[in-house]
Amino acid sequence: MPFEPDEAAWAALLTACKAHKNTQMAIRIADHILNLKPKDTSTYILLSNTYAGGSMWENVSKVRKLMGTMEFRKEPGNSCIELGKESHVFYAGETSHLMKSEIFGLLLELDIEIKRRGYVPDTSYVLHDLEQSEKEKQLFWHSERMALAYGLLKSVPGTAIRIVKNLRVCGDCHNVFKYICNIVRRDCCSRCQ
């Protein structure tokens, strides 16, 4: 390389390591990036997620403390669904929606059916130091799942359901969408902003 790689170059390499599940190299690169004292918020989030993926909870804590002292704020995950002229936004773990009982009921019903068809929750997408059952609960309450359930409840049968996520859709939710689309025989898609 004819020049010294900057924060963006190292972050791109780290992202590639994560995508190819090369955890050992990702952690070495994350350590190097941390020594560079990065300026970009997304780099810190990437670092935190890399350490969490390697179950290095002390390093996760260190990065999150650094983010706190630098006043970085991670935007909470949300999913938006448009039905006609109305737009509805759901946040991960949200329990205040007017239709929460109906949404929860449908999600529970679909969860039972997708597990019957072979779905196994991929808790590697939950980047917190929690018990397995708690990680599964975290996945269950992802915003894109709530938006999908709302769409199934409120949209005209047979119409496609389109959800826009402000962050990357997790792989587990992508898998859940495939199962649910097959069950309800509808096109459901979720994309990142």
C-alpha positions in Angstrom: 0.0 0.0 0.0 1.6 3.3 -1.0 0.2 5.1 2.0 -0.6 4.5 5.7 -4.1 3.1 6.1 -6.5 5.4 7.9 -9.4 4.6 10.3 -11.8 4.0 7.4 -9.5 1.5 5.7 -9.0 -0.4 9.0 -12.7 -0.4 9.7 -13.4 -1.8 6.2 -10.9 -4.6 6.8 -12.6 -5.3 10.2 -16.0 -5.4 8.5 -14.6 -7.9 6.0 -13.2 -10.1 8.8 -16.6 -10.1 10.5 -18.4 -10.9 7.3 -16.1 -13.9 6.7 -16.2 -14.9 10.3 -12.5 -14.6 10.9 -12.8 -13.7 14.6 -9.1 -14.0 15.5 -8.0 -11.5 12.8 -11.0 -9.3 13.5 -10.0 -9.0 17.2 -6.4 -8.2 16.3 -7.6 -5.5 13.9 -10.1 -4.2 16.5 -7.2 -3.9 19.0 -5.2 -1.9 16.5 -8.1 0.4 15.6 -8.7 1.1 19.3 -5.0 2.2 19.6 -5.6 4.7 16.8 -8.3 6.4 18.9 -10.9 6.5 16.2 -13.1 9.6 15.6 -16.1 8.0 13.8 -19.0 6.7 16.0 -19.7 3.8 13.7 -16.1 2.6 14.2 -16.7 2.3 18.0 -20.0 0.4 17.4 -18.1 -1.9 15.0 -15.4 -2.4 17.7 -18.0 -3.1 20.4 -19.8 -5.6 18.2 -16.6 -7.3 17.2 -15.5 -7.8 20.8 -19.1 -9.0 21.7 -18.9 -11.5 18.9 -15.8 -12.9 20.4 -17.4 -12.9 23.9 -14.8 -10.4 25.1 -17.1 -8.6 27.5 -14.4 -6.6 29.3 -13.4 -5.1 26.0 -17.0 -4.4 25.1 -17.4 -2.5 28.4 -14.1 -0.6 27.7 -15.3 0.6 24.2 -18.8 1.5 25.5 -17.2 3.5 28.3 -15.1 5.3 25.8 -18.2 6.1 23.7 -19.8 7.5 26.9 -16.9 9.8 27.6 -16.9 11.0 24.0 -20.7 11.5 24.2 -21.4 9.2 21.2 -25.0 8.0 21.0 -25.9 4.9 19.2 -29.2 5.4 17.4 -31.8 2.9 18.7 -32.8 0.2 16.2 -36.2 0.9 14.6 -38.3 -0.4 11.7 -40.8 1.6 9.7 -43.8 0.2 7.8 -46.0 2.1 5.5 -49.6 1.1 5.1 -51.5 3.3 2.7 -50.8 6.9 3.7 -49.9 6.0 7.3 -46.4 5.3 8.5 -45.6 3.3 11.7 -42.3 3.1 13.5 -41.4 0.3 15.9 -38.5 0.2 18.3 -36.7 -2.9 19.5 -38.4 -4.1 22.8 -41.3 -1.7 22.4 -44.2 -2.5 24.7 -46.3 0.7 24.4 -47.9 0.2 21.1 -51.7 0.3 21.1 -51.9 -3.1 19.4 -49.2 -4.7 21.5 -51.5 -7.6 22.6 -52.4 -8.5 19.0 -48.8 -8.1 17.8 -47.5 -10.2 20.6 -50.1 -12.9 20.1 -49.4 -13.1 16.4 -45.6 -13.2 17.0 -46.1 -16.0 19.5 -48.3 -18.0 17.2 -45.8 -17.5 14.3 -42.8 -18.4 16.6 -44.4 -21.7 17.5 -45.1 -22.5 13.8 -41.6 -21.6 12.5 -40.0 -23.6 15.3 -42.2 -26.5 14.3 -40.9 -26.1 10.7 -37.2 -26.2 11.9 -36.3 -22.7 12.8 -33.6 -22.4 15.5 -32.8 -18.9 16.9 -29.3 -17.8 15.9 -28.4 -16.0 19.1 -25.0 -15.0 17.8 -26.7 -11.8 16.6 -27.4 -10.8 20.2 -24.2 -9.0 21.2 -24.8 -8.9 25.0 -23.6 -11.2 27.8 -26.9 -12.9 28.5 -28.2 -16.4 29.1 -29.4 -18.3 26.0 -33.1 -17.9 26.8 -32.6 -14.1 27.3 -30.9 -13.8 24.0 -33.9 -15.6 22.4 -36.2 -13.1 24.0 -34.1 -10.2 22.7 -34.4 -11.6 19.1 -38.2 -12.1 19.5 -38.6 -8.4 20.3 -36.6 -7.0 17.3 -38.4 -4.1 15.7 -38.6 -5.6 12.3 -40.6 -8.6 13.7 -43.0 -6.3 15.4 -43.4 -4.2 12.2 -44.0 -7.4 10.2 -46.7 -8.7 12.7 -48.4 -5.2 12.5 -48.3 -5.4 8.7 -49.8 -8.8 8.7 -52.6 -7.7 11.1 -53.4 -4.4 9.3 -52.7 -4.8 5.6 -54.9 -6.1 2.9 -54.4 -9.9 2.6 -52.2 -10.7 -0.4 -50.4 -7.4 -0.5 -46.6 -7.2 -0.1 -45.3 -6.0 3.2 -42.3 -3.7 3.0 -40.3 -2.7 6.1 -37.4 -0.2 6.2 -34.9 -0.6 9.0 -32.6 2.2 10.2 -29.8 -0.3 10.9 -28.7 -3.6 9.3 -31.3 -6.3 9.5 -29.9 -9.1 11.6 -29.4 -12.5 10.0 -31.7 -14.2 12.4 -34.6 -11.8 11.5 -33.8 -12.4 7.8 -34.2 -16.1 8.4 -37.5 -15.6 10.4 -38.9 -13.5 7.5 -38.2 -16.4 5.1 -40.1 -18.8 7.3 -43.0 -16.4 7.9 -43.4 -15.5 4.2 -43.7 -19.2 3.5 -46.4 -19.6 6.2 -48.5 -16.6 5.3 -47.9 -16.9 1.6 -47.1 -13.3 1.2 -44.1 -11.3 0.0 -42.4 -9.6 3.0 -39.2 -7.7 2.6 -37.1 -5.7 4.9 -34.2 -3.4 3.8 -31.8 -1.0 5.5 -32.1 2.7 5.0 
